[in-house]
Amino acid sequence: MQSQNKFLDDIAKLMNSAAGTIAGMGREAESASREKAREWIGGLDFVARDEFEAMKAIAIAAREEVDALKARIEALEGAKAAPKAKKAAPKE
């Protein structure tokens, strides 16, 4: 003997099926949004950390070389200006 109504059984099956479908749609939407985010971020001009560190080291080395060259130029200009100052000084 059936203690449950067939109509209620059908409604329960429909609800279970709808819950599964909704959960699947949620997973699909999440997957699609993650993929779109990856595409969007991939299109931007981001730099990897190791590339950044390499360029930073190159920039530091270039800065040190420029500073050394400036000091060398100043020393050469100072040495060049010193004999002129001695020549320009009046002799007594």
Buried (B, 14 or more C-beta within 10 A) or exposed (E): EEEEEEEEEEEEEEEEEEEEEEEEEEEEEEEEEEEEEEEEEEEEEEEEEEEEEEEEEEEEEEEEEEEEEEEEEEEEEEEEEEEEEEEEEEEE
